[in-house]
Amino acid sequence: MALTLAVDEAGTVNDAGGASVAWTMRGGFTIAFLGIGAGLQLGDMGLQAVVLSAIQKSFGVGDAALGALQGLAGVLIGSALAIPLARYADRFSRKRVLLCLIAASSLMMALSAFAPNFPLFFLGRSAAGITEFAMVPLVYSMIPDLASERYRVAANLSFAALMAAGASSGFYFSGAILSAANLLFAWGTEAWRAGFLLLALAGIPLLALGAFTADPVRHVGAATANADTSLGPFLAHHWRTISLFAGAAGFLLTSVQATSQLITLALERQFHAGASEIGPAMGIIVLISSVGCLPVAGLLDHWLTPRVGRAARPLIMAVAVLASIPVLLSLLSVRALNQAFVVAGIFLFTTCTANALVPTLLQDLTTTRVRARCFALWSFVVSLFSASGPLVAGMVSDWLLDGHLLKAITTVAASGLVISALCATGSCALALRTRGHIDRQ
């Protein structure tokens, strides 16, 4: 039987025969490029986390302001632009949008290095958040069109691994970045400013590599070829599943961001250690936990999915989140810096395992014609949760705990984990009920 493919003006392939997406070398290169681009943004955030005390001294701000910087600064512009950009990308070239986002983020990163005061620095860091909060939704909408169904989970996890490597590099190589920046920009500027400027220049070769990436067409199967392209009806139809999903993923990231974005400064205060000692250790911890969790999550998904269907992913999330709560609480009882590193590593490993399959879960739920917008909306909602973690932890430290940042982090993060576990459990139960209803039919 002949296979009929029709390509419309938006670059969509209407595949009535249900052909799978071909896995190509160029598709693999494109996914690698996307991971490196997103990793550069997270590396930038890692460096910022290490030099927070220097930024605090430069601008003379308190913990609440730093919490807002670590949380809200990445949300304000990036998440606001994500949805209209995703609407554009659902119709036209996703590659073109992504390259523009990388260029804009690099420019804003450079401009923030020259900010004379904290409000302007805050705005510059907000603008640099475009890459993370507007790029990532587009990436996860592209992956199903770059990788076949057989390799989709592996492609998602590979992209996540590259992002994790970028995040850990910002911590681990913070000292090397600052030293190299001081040599390149030897005009007496503060070290942290030179470091941001050096990372901004990395966007130039990244854009050059972007010219060789693929701009995949959208493959629409027979079941969704005539589906409504409006986001409103889709959300109304799946509101319960999406609400539980947002609660589980959102409060999880509230806890993770409250911990990861402020832990370096908290450990400096708690154990009177320097950033040069904590930064490399946190880099290794972030890398091992973020990358090491991916094969674990993949194997659990492979084993559980044939047994419980789509309930597997929320089940993995619920169990991992519950396991992370006592680990987090033990941070309050550690007496040495090395013990704190071990606890932080275990906490990040369990929470990263909980979060690893979230993009795949959302891909399962969405259709091709609304996928980029759904991921953009997901990024916006979750980014608000993420921003609240460092912000609330900083406020609790300043206003309630007299600067005891480690205790503030633990209090805020543990509260978020409890809510996340409840939502993930509800999502798992809903999936099991839906599966049972289909089986009875």
N, C-alpha and C positions, 0 to 999 in steps of 0.2 A: 504494500500500500504506500502510495506516494505521500510525502510529508509536505504540507503547505505552510509556508511561513509568510506573514505579512508584516512589513515594517512601516510604522506610522511616522509622522513628522517629529514626534518626541523621542525617537530612537527606541521604540517598544516593538518587540517581536511577539506577534500573536501566534502562539504555537498550539494549534488545534490538535496536533498529534501527541503532545505531551513529551517532547524531546527534552532530555536533560542538558544542562549547561556543560559545554566541553571544558575540561581542565587543561590550560595551556601554560607554557613557560612565561609568556607575557602576563597572563593573569596572576601567576605566582609572584613575578617581579612587582606587579602593581600592588598586591597585598603587602609585600615587604616594604615598598615605598610608603604606603599609607601608615604602616606601623612605625616606621622611622620618623615620619612627619609628626605623628601624634606623640611619639616618644620624646621628640625635641621639646615640645610644649611641657610635658611632665618633668623633663629634666630641668627646665627652667624653674618650675615650681619647687623641685627638690633643692636646687641651689638657694632659692629664696628662703626655704625653711631653715637652711643651715646658717644663713647670714641674718636671721631675724634680729638678733641682739645688736648687730652693727647698724641695721636699718633703724631700730628703736633709738639708738644713741644719736644717729644723724638727725632724726626729725623730732626727738623728744616726745614720743607718744607712749600711751599706756598699753596694757595687755588687751583691753577691749578693742583698741584701734588695730592692733596686730591680728586679733581674731577676725575682725572685719576684712582686713587685707587678705588673710589666708582663705577666707570663705567668700565673702561678697564680691571681692575684686575680680574673681574669675567668672562671675555670673552676670554682672550687670549688662554688659554689652554683648558678650558672646551668646548667652542664652536668649537675649531679646532678638538677636538677628537670626538665630537658628531656624525658627519656624518660617519666616518669609523666604529665607535662602533655601530651605528644604522644599518649599512650594515651587520655587523656581527650578530646583534640581530635579523635582519629580517630573518636570516637563521638558527640560533642556539638558545641556551637557553638565554632568556631575564633575567631570575632570576639570573643566574650566572654573567652576565654583571653588573647588578644593585648592587649586593653584593660587587663586586670588586670596583665599583665606590664609594660606601659608605666607604669602607676601605681606599681607596686612598685619599679621601677627608679628612677623620679624621686625617690621617697621615700628610697631608700637612698643616692642621690647626694647629697641634701641632708644626711642624717645623717652621711655620711662627712666633710663639710666641718667638722663640729664635733668630730671625733675628737681626744681629748687625747693619744693616743700611737699609735705605729705599728701595734701589733697590732689595735687597734680600727679604725684607718683601713684596714688591710688587709682586715678583715672587711666593712667598709662597701663597699669597692670590689669585693669578691667578690660581695656581694649585688646591686650595681648591674649586674654582668655578666649578670643574668637576661635582660635584653632581647636581648643579642646571641646568647647560647647557647641560650635557650629560645624566643625569638621567631622567629629566622630559619628554623629547621626547619619551623615552622608556615606561615610565609610561602611557602616553596617547595612545600609541599604544597597550598596554596591556588591558586597561579598557574595550574596546568593546569585548574582549575575556573573561573577568571576569564577566561582567554584561550583562543581556539581554537587548535588544533594549528598552524595556519598562522602564528600570531603568538606562539607560546609562547617561542621563542628570543628574540624581540624583547622580550617582557615580562620574561623573566629578566634580560636585559642592561640593560633600563631600570631595574629594581629595583637591580641592581648599581651602575649609574651614580649613582643617588640616594644609595646608601650611600657611594660613593666621594666624592661631593660633601660629605657630612657629615663624613667623615674628614678631608678636606683643610681644611674650614672650621675644625676645631679647631686645626689648625696655623696656618693663614693669619690667622685673626681672633683668635688668642690674645691679642695685645696689646690689641685693641679690647675683647675680652671682659673682660680683667682691669681695664681702665680703667673700663668701664661698671659693673662689679661694685663697684669701689671707691667710685664715686659713689653707687650705690644702697644699699650697706651700709657706711656711713661710721661704723663704730664701732671702727675701729682694728684690725680683724682682718687676718690675713695675706692678701695679694692672691690667692694660689692657692685659699685656702678660699672667698673671696668669689666667685671664678670658678666653682667647682663649684656653689655655691648658686644663682648666676644661671642656669646650665644646667639645674638641677633645676626651676626655675620654668617652663622652656619646655615641660615635660610637661603643664601645665594647658591651654593652647590646643590642644595635640596631642590630648588626650583629648576635647576638645569637637569637634574635626573628626572623630574616630573614630566619633561617633554617626551620621555620614552615609555610612559605608562599607557595602559589601555583605558578607553572610555567606553565601558561595556553597554550594550543595548539591554533593555529590560525584557526579560523572558516572562511572558504571561501565559499560563496554562489555560486549558479550556474552562476550568471551573471559575476563573477570575477574569476571563477576557471581557465579559460584559458587566463586571462589578462596578458599583458606584464609586466614582473617584472622589466624592466628598468625604471630608474627615468627620464631620458631625454625625451622620448616620452610623458610621462605623463605630465611633466611640459610644454612641447611645446603645448600640446592640451588644457591645462587650463591656459595659460599664462596670459590672461587678468584678469580672476577672482583672480588668485594668486597674481598678481601685486597690484590690489586694496586692497586685503586682507592684504598684507605685508605693504602697505602704511598706512592703517588705524590702524592696530595693532602696527606697528613700531613707528610711530610718536606719538601715544598715550603713549607708554612706554617711549619714549624720555622725554615727559612732566612729566610723573609720577615719573620716576627715578630722573630727575633733582630736583624734589620737595622732594620726600621721603628720598633720600640719603643725602641731604644737609640741610634739614629743621631744624634739631636739632642745628647744628652749626650756621645757620642763625638766629634762634630765640635767641640763647645765645648772639650773638652780638647785635641784635636789641633791646633786652629788658634787657640785662645785667643779665640774669638768669643763674643758674648752671645746669649742665647736670643731676644732681640728681633730679631736679625739672621738667625738660623737659622730661627726659626719660620715667618715668612711665606714664605721660600724653599721650605721643605719643604712648606708648604701648596700652593703652586703645583705642585710636583713631584708630590705625591700626587694632586692633581686631574687633571693632564694625563696621568699614567701610568695611573691607574685608569679614567678615562673614555675616554682616547684608545685604549686597547687594545681596547675593546668592539667598535667597528665592524671593527677588524682581525680579531678573533676570529670575529665573525659572518660576515665575507666568506670567511675561510678555511674555516669550517664549511660555508658554502653551496657552495663550490667543491669541497671534498674529499669531502663525504658521498655525492654521487652516484657517486663513483669508488671509494671504499673502505668505504662504509657506516659502521657504528658504530665502526670503527677510526679514523675521522677525529679524534674528540675526544682520545683518548689520544695520537695521533700529533702533534697540535698541541701538546699539553702536553710531550711528550718533546723535541721540537725547540726549543721556547721555553726549557725548563729548561737544556738543554745550551748554548744561546746565552748564558744569563745567567752561567754559571760564570766564563769569562774576564773578563767585565765586573766581577763582584764582586771578583776577585783584583786587578784594577787599582786598587782603592781603596787598597791598601797603598803604591802608588807615587806617588800624587798629592801635589803640593807646595803647592797653593793651595785655599782654600775653594771658589771658583767651580768648579774642576775636580772637587772632591768632589761638588758639587751635580749636575754633568753625569753623572758616573758613577752616582750614586744614582738619578737619573731614568731612565737607560737600564736599570739593574738592575730597578727597580720596574716599568717598562713591560714588559719581557720576562717577568717572573714573573707579573704581572697577566694577561698574555695567556695564559700557561700555565694559570692558575686560572679564567679567565673562563667556560669551558664546563663546569666541574665540576658545578654544580647541574643543568644540562640532562642531563648524562650519568647522574646518579643518578636523575633523573626517568624516563629511558628504561628503567632497570633495574627500578624498583619498580612495584608495582601500587597502585591507588587505595586499597585497604583497609588497606594497611600503610605508606603513603607518609610520613605525619607521623612515625611511630615510626622509620622508616628514616632520615629526615633528622635526627631527634633523636639517634639512635645515631651517625650520621655526625658530627654536630656535637660530640658527646661525645668520640669517638675523636680527631678532628682537633684539638679544643681541647686535648687532652693533648699532642699534638705541638706545637701552637702555644705552649703554656705552657713547654715544655721549651727553646724557642729562647732567649728572654730570660734564663730562669733559668740555663741552662748557660753562656751567654755571660758573664753576670755573675759566675758562680763561676770560670770560666776567667780572667777579668780579675783577680779578687781573689786567687786562690790560685796561679795559674801565671804570669801575665804582668805582675804588679806594677802593676795599674791601667791597662794599655794596652788600653783598651776597644775601639778600632777593630780592632786585630789579633785580639782575642778574637771579635768579631762575625764577622769574615771567616772565621776558622778554623771556627767552628761552622756558619755558613751554607753554606760550600762543601761541607762533609761531608754536610749534609742534601740539597743539590742533586744530588750524585752518586747517592745512594740513590733520590731521587725520579725521576731520569731512568731508572734501571734498572727501577723498577716501572712507569713509564709505558710504556716500551718493551715490557715483558712484557705489559701490558694490551693494547697495540696488536697484538702478535703473536697473543694469544689471540682477539681479535676477528676478525682476518683468518682464522685457522684455522676459527673457527666459521662465518664467512661462506662459506668454501670448502666446508665440509661441507654447508651448506644448499644451495649451488649445485649440488653433485654429486647431491643428492637430487632 
